[in-house]
Amino acid sequence: MFRPDAFADRLSLVSLDELAGKGMKGIIVDLDNTLVGYGQEHLAPQDAAWIASALARGFKVALVSNNFTGRVQRIGAELGVPTVPSALKPLPSAFGRALRLLGTRKSETVVVGDQLFTDVLGAKLLGLHAILTHPLVANDWYGTRVLRFLERVVLGRVKPPNGRA
């Protein structure tokens, strides 16, 4: 439940070729510290380009975030993807809503996120594939900092492979 299927340094380094080769058709992306740095409002150009490339290749993409509706919907609209805000991750209901929005099966959908106890666990509870990224920025909300400590305990101090997913 706590082991991602792959690791990547950041979203833009997840190989779309590898995802396609594994039969993935849907991609659920976390927002804070995966797509946009915590406390930041603007997407990094390489991550926005990755989403655009995924869409151009025929992948279906949705954002699932514990963040508030307005922020999540604004960024989703900017990217042209559906959103599931106020998700209460790791509860699987938000991931189920994203699956319905995407129209993909569990076996062909991957979750990409920076937190083990929200993104990876939520994906695994619903039977989805999961890729764990490094957070984009070091600062986090207080509750997330506690979870980051627990992540290191669960994953061990082994550094994930260099960005390959």
Secondary structure, 3 states (H helix, E strand, C coil): CCCCCEEECCHHHCCHHHHHHCCCCEEEECCECCCECCCCCCCCHHHHHHHHHHHHCCCEEEEECCCCHHHHHHHHHHHCCCEECCCCCCCCHHHHHHHHHHCCCHHHEEEEECCHHHHHHHHHHHCCEEEEECCCCCCCCHHHHHHHHHHHHHHCCCCCCCCCC
